[in-house]
Amino acid sequence: MRVRRAAERVGEFLIDAVGEVVAELLLRLLACGLLACLALVAYLSWSFSPRLTLAGAGLLGVLLAHGAWRFFRPAPKGGRRGLAAVTVAGFGATAVAALLLLFYATDCGCL
């Protein structure tokens, strides 16, 4: 009875450990892929038009700043609508991607 229970617990531990290793590997691959795609987009856009790249980066910065400003302010009674909802969603997605890159791409072997 005790041996069976111990074997079940060891089996559960091994399944959890393998699951964590696989999840860690997938997150690292996702972070490295995202970093590579960002570098490729920056390279291609800069080679196409440096002025347009800087203008696009400025516009993206303004939209992200607006999204952050609306995110950290209390929502009005009607909720967020239109441009505010889009910029808040863009800020949230960018923040999640930045955290992913911060935690997983720093140990990436592709750097």
Helices and strands as residue ranges (DSSP letters): H 2-48, H 50-72, H 83-100, I 101-105
